[in-house]
Amino acid sequence: MVDNTHNWKIKIVSYWLLVVPMLLLTTTLLAQFPGSRNQGGSRGGGFGNTGSSGGRSQSQRDPSRDTLNKEVYYYYADNAEEKTLFQDSSMLNFHLYDPVRQAKYEYVHLGNLGSAHRPIVFQQRFHKGFDAGFHNYDLYLTKPTDIRYYQSEKAYSDIYFSQTSQEKTAFKADFSKPVGQSGALGVRYRNIRNTGQYNHQAARTNSFSGTYSYQSKNQKYRSYFSFTTNTVEQKENGGVVVTDTVTLRKGLVAIGRPVNTTSGESRYFERDINYTQFYLLQKTTPLKELTPTKEDSLRALVTQPIQDSIDAKIPKKPSEILPPESQRPPLTQQRGKRPVPPTATPSPIAPLIPTTGRKFTLKHHLSLRRNTYKYVDENSLSYYGNFLLDDRGVRNFIETNQIENTFSIRTFKLAKAEKSSVFSRIKNDNPTQKDLIELGINHTFTKLNQEPIDSTINNVFVFGKIQFTPSKRLKIKAYGHFGTLKQIGDYYLKGDFLWDSKKLGKIEFSLTNQLYTPSLLQRQFYVTAQNAWQNNFKKVFENSLSASYTIPKLKTDVTVNYHLIDNYIYNDNLAQPQQLSNGLNIFQLSVNNQIDVGRFHLQNTVYFQQATADVIRIPQIYSIHRLYMDLKLFKVMKSHLGGAVRLNTPYRPDNFQPLTSQFFLQDTEVPFYPIVDVFFNFRIQQFRFFIIGENLLHFTTPDFHYNTYTYPIPDLQARFGFRWLFLD
């Protein structure tokens, strides 16, 4: 980024005075203590970290990692054959309670948990069909594609809670229970209640999902139902009043500092009903006729004597009495297999479909969605400037009702379960998906009410998906959709290539190319039933290339991203959308590593990013450094004690306009400021606990620090939380 102040060199030197010693320490330790480790990761999200630092480098792991003592698998409705063994008992970065710090690339918000957020590292977004343009609360919402369906023999529960004070809490719960041999019920709940430290600053988010999965006895039909509601309610203060470039902290407590509005309120609501069903075209083999596998035989050798002792105590008919153990044929004559008792029921974790041969299925997906966004403010009207089109106040209301239908045909092959693979170094008793090919068509009908106008929109797309694993070390994925009718020209193409070598490391390539229509908010906007703008923007073209190289022996991975964007749309200093006439290039380089020296562990993540146009204002260098020590207290309590620092070069962060719920450009630079936290985590079996102290350098400066301009980060505060897993 271009720095217009005369102190630019001094700030850069200050930044590197903190970073260089850590990098030198890292280089020295890498040279002295090389090593290897297992790799893992999870598809995280939601407040309450899953233990994998939210998709951070796979080269960073928890040395005390383990799993539940029972087999629990999860999968997603769009591809139920691809199951993953649940592994979520890690303490690694468990203290990261805020969703903006759990994502693969970190986000920043308005200084209040649950408030609007934006990425601090540039990211590309997926586009398909109609888009209203509200994405600044996505990390708090549950999307149908995010819902996990669980497969286990017993009920599974996951409870999480964290708190700073009585009015600053976060809660989450997940529950799944099998229903007989044909179905399972599930519940997912998320809640944030956070009253900020400034006047008229509060966030409340609620997310609830209820699910039911079903499979027929002949295994030819499977269905997945989900009902989801998301609600985001905000008291919007427009940020603190800034009269000059430096806002002093001294002499005025936070709650007494004037804010831009004391009456603005917004509410974002989503309701989504989804039904996905599959029909297998081939003839299936009932579970009772399946030939026992070697694992079944070994399991029978262990369980049969126990079952015999139980059966001996139960009176039976003479015809049902089995000969004693001494009179049974030896195992060599039974071909090494012990028959399962007739009363035994098939295990719910048995393969749903036989693994032999290619399978063909028909798929249908139905979705009913209703989304609304509303903002109202009848006072503090001077804050809105050009948006004030009516003396009575400002109001924005948008409602969409959508019906989506998707039809496709799928074909895939299943491979026998393996103890481990290059891509998943954990035991997996479920058959793995060797390949998948899917072709289909998608239609979405949208009824739009943008006060005061109504309209209807039809989107029709054809799409295709390919997943191919030709060997244990190679995986290829591709997806594409193409618009038809009025969406002719809109398309999305993405290809992923993954090759893993034990000696040379892992190489990943990803190429994305898309052309899409601008969002509704970018094209037209109404305030208090009056038109604020009507834009005839061109379609946006994006081309992104990503390459990543992981070196397990050095516990390091390096990623290079390059983005090329034509007709980029941004919000100017007046918070109104504008479109660039020239192309825009963004180059990104990220480096992750982890150093383990005895009980001490150092994690470093450094991002370098450079844009060729000044309309994308992100720090040129952003880094995260964590140093912690793992301990075992009282012989049973595994613990992590450490600290973290976040650093970034000076830059001009975006401001936020609550009326449009969009971030926009501003020209005041934020100086270098390290954000320092300390934390303590511990675990006893499936119970985990953390306590974290945030922003320890609060007392060292009289100035505010902004991640979003006019919205200061919280002062020094402490937070605690726990998570408990149950399986019974």
ZAMARGU-4260 file (C-alpha; in steps of 0.2 Angstrom, whole numbers, plus 5000, padded with zeros to 4 digits):
<rodrens>
0) 5000/5000/5000 | 5005/5018/4997 | 5009/5027/5013 | 5007/5046/5012 | 5014/5051/5029
5) 5032/5056/5033 | 5034/5044/5047 | 5032/5029/5035 | 5050/5023/5037 | 5050/5025/5056
10) 5034/5014/5057 | 5041/5001/5046 | 5057/5000/5057 | 5047/4998/5072 | 5037/4984/5065
15) 5053/4974/5060 | 5061/4977/5077 | 5048/4965/5084 | 5046/4953/5069 | 5065/4951/5065
20) 5070/4943/5082 | 5055/4930/5080 | 5060/4926/5062 | 5079/4924/5067 | 5074/4913/5082
25) 5063/4902/5070 | 5077/4900/5057 | 5089/4895/5071 | 5077/4882/5078 | 5073/4875/5061
30) 5091/4872/5058 | 5094/4864/5075 | 5078/4854/5077 | 5071/4847/5061 | 5057/4834/5062
35) 5042/4827/5055 | 5024/4825/5061 | 5007/4819/5056 | 4996/4831/5047 | 4977/4835/5050
40) 4965/4848/5049 | 4946/4851/5050 | 4933/4861/5041 | 4930/4873/5056 | 4919/4887/5058
45) 4908/4895/5071 | 4913/4902/5088 | 4921/4889/5099 | 4937/4883/5090 | 4937/4865/5083
50) 4955/4864/5088 | 4963/4866/5072 | 4965/4885/5072 | 4951/4887/5060 | 4960/4879/5044
55) 4977/4887/5047 | 4992/4878/5041 | 4991/4859/5041 | 5009/4859/5047 | 5004/4866/5064
60) 4997/4852/5075 | 4994/4848/5093 | 5006/4836/5101 | 4992/4830/5113 | 4980/4827/5099
65) 4968/4812/5100 | 4950/4807/5096 | 4934/4801/5104 | 4935/4784/5111 | 4920/4778/5100
70) 4919/4779/5081 | 4909/4795/5075 | 4909/4800/5057 | 4902/4816/5049 | 4897/4820/5031
75) 4888/4833/5021 | 4871/4830/5012 | 4878/4834/4995 | 4890/4820/4995 | 4886/4807/5009
80) 4898/4794/5002 | 4913/4805/5008 | 4913/4802/5026 | 4926/4809/5039 | 4931/4802/5056
85) 4927/4815/5069 | 4943/4820/5077 | 4940/4835/5088 | 4949/4833/5105 | 4964/4845/5102
90) 4968/4860/5113 | 4978/4868/5099 | 4972/4887/5099 | 4956/4882/5108 | 4956/4899/5116
95) 4952/4907/5099 | 4933/4909/5103 | 4930/4923/5090 | 4924/4917/5073 | 4934/4930/5064
100) 4950/4922/5071 | 4945/4904/5066 | 4944/4906/5048 | 4958/4900/5036 | 4962/4918/5033
105) 4958/4930/5048 | 4945/4943/5047 | 4942/4959/5057 | 4926/4966/5064 | 4919/4982/5072
110) 4928/4979/5088 | 4913/4969/5095 | 4910/4950/5095 | 4896/4946/5083 | 4897/4963/5073
115) 4900/4965/5054 | 4917/4958/5048 | 4928/4959/5033 | 4944/4949/5028 | 4961/4957/5032
120) 4969/4946/5019 | 4961/4948/5002 | 4950/4933/4997 | 4939/4928/4982 | 4921/4925/4984
125) 4910/4911/4975 | 4897/4919/4964 | 4881/4911/4957 | 4865/4919/4951 | 4856/4933/4961
130) 4865/4940/4975 | 4858/4953/4987 | 4875/4958/4993 | 4874/4955/5012 | 4890/4945/5017
135) 4897/4954/5032 | 4889/4942/5044 | 4893/4926/5035 | 4904/4919/5049 | 4890/4919/5061
140) 4877/4910/5050 | 4873/4892/5047 | 4872/4888/5028 | 4864/4872/5022 | 4881/4867/5014
145) 4889/4869/5032 | 4877/4857/5041 | 4886/4841/5046 | 4876/4824/5047 | 4883/4812/5060
150) 4885/4793/5059 | 4888/4784/5076 | 4881/4770/5086 | 4876/4782/5100 | 4870/4799/5103
155) 4883/4813/5101 | 4883/4830/5110 | 4895/4844/5109 | 4892/4859/5122 | 4902/4875/5121
160) 4901/4891/5131 | 4912/4907/5134 | 4910/4923/5143 | 4918/4940/5147 | 4904/4946/5158
165) 4885/4942/5160 | 4881/4952/5144 | 4895/4946/5134 | 4892/4927/5131 | 4894/4914/5117
170) 4885/4897/5117 | 4885/4883/5104 | 4877/4865/5105 | 4878/4851/5093 | 4867/4835/5095
175) 4865/4820/5084 | 4855/4803/5089 | 4852/4788/5078 | 4834/4783/5076 | 4833/4764/5073
180) 4843/4758/5059 | 4836/4770/5046 | 4838/4787/5052 | 4846/4800/5063 | 4841/4817/5071
185) 4852/4832/5073 | 4852/4849/5081 | 4864/4863/5078 | 4863/4880/5088 | 4874/4895/5089
190) 4871/4911/5100 | 4881/4927/5103 | 4875/4940/5115 | 4888/4954/5116 | 4886/4972/5123
195) 4900/4982/5117 | 4910/4994/5128 | 4904/5010/5119 | 4887/5018/5119 | 4873/5010/5108
200) 4884/4995/5103 | 4877/4978/5104 | 4877/4962/5094 | 4865/4947/5095 | 4866/4932/5083
205) 4855/4916/5084 | 4857/4902/5072 | 4847/4886/5073 | 4846/4870/5062 | 4836/4854/5064
210) 4840/4839/5053 | 4834/4822/5049 | 4842/4809/5038 | 4834/4793/5032 | 4839/4778/5022
215) 4827/4764/5016 | 4830/4746/5021 | 4835/4741/5003 | 4848/4756/5003 | 4841/4762/4987
220) 4834/4778/4993 | 4842/4791/5005 | 4836/4808/5010 | 4842/4823/5021 | 4831/4836/5028
225) 4836/4853/5036 | 4827/4868/5043 | 4838/4883/5047 | 4835/4900/5054 | 4848/4914/5056
230) 4845/4930/5065 | 4857/4945/5067 | 4852/4960/5077 | 4863/4975/5079 | 4863/4991/5088
235) 4873/5002/5077 | 4882/5018/5083 | 4892/5022/5067 | 4908/5022/5077 | 4915/5034/5089
240) 4916/5053/5085 | 4933/5057/5078 | 4937/5076/5078 | 4955/5074/5072 | 4968/5060/5067
245) 4972/5055/5084 | 4958/5051/5097 | 4964/5052/5114 | 4959/5038/5127 | 4964/5049/5142
250) 4951/5059/5152 | 4935/5050/5145 | 4929/5032/5149 | 4923/5022/5134 | 4904/5022/5139
255) 4905/5041/5139 | 4913/5044/5123 | 4901/5052/5110 | 4896/5041/5095 | 4889/5045/5078
260) 4871/5038/5081 | 4862/5032/5096 | 4846/5025/5088 | 4852/5015/5073 | 4846/4997/5073
265) 4848/4983/5060 | 4841/4966/5058 | 4846/4952/5046 | 4835/4937/5045 | 4837/4920/5035
270) 4825/4905/5035 | 4830/4890/5024 | 4821/4873/5022 | 4831/4860/5012 | 4827/4843/5006
275) 4840/4833/4997 | 4836/4815/4991 | 4846/4801/4981 | 4840/4786/4972 | 4852/4772/4968
280) 4848/4765/4951 | 4857/4748/4954 | 4851/4733/4963 | 4857/4732/4981 | 4861/4718/4993
285) 4852/4718/5009 | 4863/4721/5024 | 4860/4703/5031 | 4866/4695/5015 | 4883/4705/5015
290) 4898/4694/5016 | 4907/4697/5033 | 4923/4706/5030 | 4940/4701/5039 | 4936/4715/5052
295) 4919/4708/5055 | 4927/4691/5059 | 4940/4698/5071 | 4926/4707/5080 | 4916/4691/5081
300) 4931/4682/5089 | 4931/4695/5103 | 4912/4697/5106 | 4906/4679/5103 | 4912/4672/5120
305) 4904/4687/5129 | 4888/4684/5120 | 4889/4665/5124 | 4890/4669/5142 | 4875/4680/5141
310) 4865/4668/5131 | 4868/4654/5143 | 4859/4663/5156 | 4843/4665/5145 | 4831/4650/5144
315) 4829/4645/5125 | 4820/4632/5115 | 4830/4616/5112 | 4831/4620/5094 | 4840/4637/5098
320) 4853/4630/5110 | 4870/4631/5102 | 4883/4617/5106 | 4896/4621/5119 | 4912/4630/5114
325) 4922/4613/5115 | 4910/4605/5103 | 4910/4618/5090 | 4921/4616/5074 | 4938/4624/5075
330) 4941/4641/5067 | 4951/4633/5053 | 4936/4623/5048 | 4925/4639/5049 | 4937/4648/5037
335) 4942/4660/5051 | 4925/4667/5053 | 4913/4666/5068 | 4895/4669/5064 | 4887/4684/5072
340) 4873/4680/5084 | 4855/4680/5076 | 4850/4693/5088 | 4863/4706/5084 | 4858/4721/5074
345) 4868/4728/5060 | 4880/4742/5065 | 4875/4760/5060 | 4892/4763/5054 | 4892/4749/5042
350) 4894/4754/5023 | 4877/4761/5016 | 4881/4754/4999 | 4892/4739/4993 | 4909/4744/4988
355) 4910/4734/4972 | 4906/4741/4955 | 4902/4758/4949 | 4886/4766/4956 | 4873/4778/4947
360) 4862/4789/4957 | 4848/4802/4954 | 4849/4817/4965 | 4836/4831/4968 | 4838/4846/4980
365) 4824/4857/4985 | 4827/4874/4994 | 4814/4887/5001 | 4823/4903/5007 | 4817/4919/5014
370) 4829/4933/5018 | 4826/4950/5025 | 4837/4965/5029 | 4830/4980/5038 | 4839/4996/5045
375) 4830/5010/5054 | 4836/5027/5062 | 4824/5041/5065 | 4837/5052/5075 | 4856/5057/5072
380) 4851/5061/5054 | 4867/5072/5051 | 4877/5057/5051 | 4870/5050/5035 | 4875/5064/5023
385) 4870/5061/5005 | 4859/5046/5011 | 4847/5057/5020 | 4833/5059/5007 | 4819/5061/5019
390) 4818/5073/5034 | 4809/5059/5044 | 4824/5048/5045 | 4832/5034/5035 | 4825/5016/5032
395) 4831/5002/5021 | 4821/4986/5019 | 4825/4972/5007 | 4816/4955/5006 | 4819/4940/4995
400) 4809/4924/4994 | 4817/4910/4984 | 4813/4893/4977 | 4827/4882/4971 | 4827/4866/4962
405) 4842/4855/4957 | 4842/4839/4947 | 4857/4829/4943 | 4864/4812/4939 | 4879/4806/4948
410) 4891/4791/4946 | 4905/4786/4958 | 4915/4771/4964 | 4919/4766/4982 | 4936/4759/4987
415) 4937/4748/5002 | 4941/4756/5019 | 4959/4759/5023 | 4968/4761/5039 | 4976/4777/5033
420) 4980/4787/5017 | 4991/4802/5012 | 4976/4813/5013 | 4969/4807/5030 | 4982/4798/5041
425) 4969/4791/5053 | 4959/4775/5053 | 4943/4775/5043 | 4932/4760/5043 | 4920/4768/5030
430) 4923/4764/5012 | 4932/4779/5003 | 4925/4788/4988 | 4937/4784/4973 | 4929/4796/4961
435) 4913/4806/4958 | 4906/4813/4942 | 4890/4824/4943 | 4880/4833/4929 | 4865/4843/4933
440) 4854/4858/4931 | 4849/4871/4944 | 4834/4884/4943 | 4831/4897/4956 | 4816/4908/4956
445) 4817/4924/4966 | 4804/4936/4971 | 4812/4953/4977 | 4804/4966/4987 | 4816/4981/4988
450) 4805/4994/4996 | 4796/5002/4986 | 4798/4991/4971 | 4794/4972/4967 | 4802/4961/4954
455) 4805/4943/4950 | 4821/4935/4944 | 4824/4918/4936 | 4842/4910/4937 | 4845/4894/4927
460) 4863/4886/4927 | 4870/4870/4921 | 4884/4863/4931 | 4896/4848/4932 | 4908/4841/4946
465) 4922/4829/4945 | 4932/4821/4959 | 4946/4809/4955 | 4959/4800/4966 | 4969/4789/4954
470) 4982/4785/4967 | 4985/4787/4986 | 4996/4802/4982 | 4985/4811/4969 | 4969/4820/4970
475) 4960/4830/4957 | 4944/4840/4958 | 4935/4851/4946 | 4919/4861/4946 | 4910/4873/4934
480) 4893/4881/4931 | 4887/4891/4916 | 4872/4903/4915 | 4858/4901/4903 | 4843/4912/4897
485) 4846/4929/4905 | 4862/4924/4914 | 4871/4920/4897 | 4889/4924/4900 | 4889/4921/4919
490) 4901/4906/4923 | 4912/4899/4937 | 4926/4886/4934 | 4938/4879/4948 | 4951/4866/4947
495) 4961/4859/4961 | 4976/4847/4960 | 4984/4839/4975 | 5000/4828/4975 | 5008/4821/4990
500) 5025/4814/4992 | 5032/4807/5008 | 5050/4813/5004 | 5047/4829/4994 | 5032/4836/5003
505) 5014/4841/4997 | 5010/4852/4982 | 4993/4860/4979 | 4987/4870/4964 | 4971/4879/4962
510) 4964/4889/4947 | 4948/4899/4948 | 4940/4909/4934 | 4923/4917/4935 | 4912/4930/4927
515) 4897/4936/4937 | 4883/4950/4938 | 4886/4963/4951 | 4875/4961/4967 | 4859/4970/4970
520) 4866/4983/4982 | 4879/4988/4969 | 4866/4990/4955 | 4852/4999/4964 | 4848/5005/4982
525) 4833/5014/4990 | 4832/5024/5006 | 4816/5028/5014 | 4807/5022/4998 | 4818/5034/4987
530) 4831/5029/4974 | 4849/5033/4981 | 4858/5026/4965 | 4854/5016/4949 | 4870/5009/4941
535) 4873/5000/4925 | 4889/4991/4930 | 4898/4978/4919 | 4900/4960/4924 | 4915/4957/4935
540) 4929/4945/4928 | 4940/4937/4941 | 4955/4925/4938 | 4964/4918/4953 | 4979/4906/4954
545) 4985/4898/4970 | 5000/4887/4973 | 5006/4879/4989 | 5020/4869/4995 | 5021/4860/5011
550) 5038/4853/5018 | 5033/4841/5033 | 5051/4839/5039 | 5053/4858/5041 | 5034/4859/5047
555) 5033/4874/5035 | 5021/4878/5020 | 5022/4892/5008 | 5007/4898/4997 | 5007/4911/4983
560) 4991/4918/4977 | 4988/4929/4961 | 4972/4938/4957 | 4967/4947/4941 | 4951/4957/4942
565) 4943/4967/4928 | 4928/4979/4932 | 4931/4978/4951 | 4917/4986/4961 | 4921/4995/4978
570) 4913/5008/4989 | 4921/5025/4989 | 4923/5038/5003 | 4905/5042/5002 | 4900/5024/5004
575) 4893/5023/4986 | 4898/5009/4974 | 4910/5013/4960 | 4918/5002/4946 | 4936/5002/4941
580) 4939/5005/4922 | 4956/4997/4923 | 4962/4980/4928 | 4967/4976/4946 | 4981/4964/4951
585) 4984/4957/4969 | 4999/4947/4974 | 5000/4937/4990 | 5013/4927/4998 | 5010/4918/5015
590) 5022/4907/5025 | 5017/4896/5040 | 5028/4886/5051 | 5029/4878/5068 | 5044/4875/5079
595) 5044/4862/5092 | 5058/4862/5105 | 5054/4850/5120 | 5038/4857/5128 | 5039/4874/5119
600) 5030/4877/5102 | 5032/4892/5091 | 5019/4896/5077 | 5022/4909/5064 | 5011/4915/5050
605) 5016/4930/5039 | 5006/4937/5025 | 5013/4949/5012 | 5000/4956/5000 | 5001/4970/4986
610) 4987/4977/4976 | 4990/4988/4960 | 4975/4999/4964 | 4972/5010/4979 | 4954/5004/4981
615) 4959/4989/4990 | 4967/4994/5006 | 4974/4980/5016 | 4990/4980/5026 | 5005/4975/5016
620) 5012/4964/5029 | 5001/4955/5042 | 5008/4942/5054 | 5003/4931/5069 | 5015/4924/5081
625) 5011/4912/5095 | 5023/4904/5108 | 5016/4892/5120 | 5022/4878/5132 | 5013/4861/5134
630) 5012/4854/5152 | 5004/4840/5161 | 4997/4845/5177 | 4991/4833/5191 | 4996/4818/5179
635) 4979/4820/5170 | 4977/4838/5165 | 4985/4842/5148 | 4988/4861/5147 | 4994/4875/5135
640) 5001/4891/5142 | 5007/4905/5131 | 5005/4921/5122 | 5001/4928/5104 | 5005/4944/5095
645) 4997/4951/5079 | 5007/4964/5069 | 5003/4974/5054 | 5011/4988/5044 | 5002/5005/5044
650) 4987/5006/5032 | 4971/5014/5030 | 4957/5002/5036 | 4939/5004/5028 | 4925/5012/5038
655) 4908/5005/5039 | 4891/5012/5034 | 4877/5003/5044 | 4863/5009/5033 | 4870/4998/5018
660) 4879/4986/5029 | 4894/4989/5018 | 4913/4994/5021 | 4919/5009/5012 | 4935/5018/5009
665) 4942/5032/5021 | 4959/5041/5020 | 4966/5041/5039 | 4980/5030/5042 | 4981/5018/5057
670) 4999/5017/5064 | 5008/5002/5069 | 5001/4994/5085 | 5005/4976/5091 | 4990/4967/5098
675) 4996/4955/5112 | 4986/4941/5121 | 4990/4928/5134 | 4981/4912/5136 | 4979/4896/5146
680) 4971/4880/5140 | 4968/4863/5148 | 4960/4847/5144 | 4954/4832/5155 | 4947/4818/5144
685) 4933/4827/5133 | 4932/4842/5144 | 4942/4858/5138 | 4944/4875/5146 | 4952/4891/5142
690) 4955/4908/5149 | 4962/4922/5139 | 4968/4940/5142 | 4967/4951/5127 | 4975/4968/5122
695) 4988/4968/5135 | 4996/4984/5128 | 4981/4994/5131 | 4989/5005/5144 | 5005/5008/5134
700) 4997/5021/5122 | 4984/5035/5124 | 4977/5032/5107 | 4964/5020/5100 | 4968/5006/5088
705) 4956/5003/5074 | 4954/4987/5063 | 4939/4996/5056 | 4940/5015/5056 | 4930/5024/5070
710) 4927/5007/5078 | 4941/5004/5091 | 4946/4987/5097 | 4941/4983/5115 | 4952/4988/5129
715) 4960/4975/5140 | 4948/4961/5144 | 4948/4943/5150 | 4937/4929/5144 | 4935/4911/5149
720) 4926/4896/5141 | 4924/4878/5140 | 4919/4864/5129 | 4912/4846/5133 | 4909/4832/5121
725) 4898/4817/5126 | 4895/4800/5117 | 4882/4789/5126
</rodrens>
